[in-house]
Amino acid sequence: MHVAQLLLPAPHLLELLVGLRAQDAYEEHLRDNTVTPVPDQVQFRLDWAAWLRTLTGRERRMTRMMARGERTMDVGRQFELSPSRVSQLRSEFRQDWHRFCGEHESAATVAQ
């Protein structure tokens, strides 16, 4: 084993560290929310974390990029997907989130 390999975290730890940094950036964005009542913010944070655990690691990384407002083209490039497929997945994630929260989307919302 090379000495440099001993200094680097295992691949799963590296993914965890990258995920934590992304989560920290997302949490920082949420902290700036002065409009939503605190109990609603707490509920969202709990539900969001629970919902993310239902996704694969790849899906979690994608949804975090989308939640940060990354462009469809950039998400597609990162995950080797066409912009059309990213848009489809964005819609599927939104529908799954609403199902997870026990909400029913109207037909007009789903069509967006």
Secondary structure as UniProt FT lines:
FT   HELIX           3..7
FT   HELIX           11..31
FT   HELIX           38..52
FT   TURN            53..54
FT   HELIX           57..67
FT   TURN            68..69
FT   HELIX           72..79
FT   HELIX           83..100
FT   TURN            101..102
FT   HELIX           107..111
//
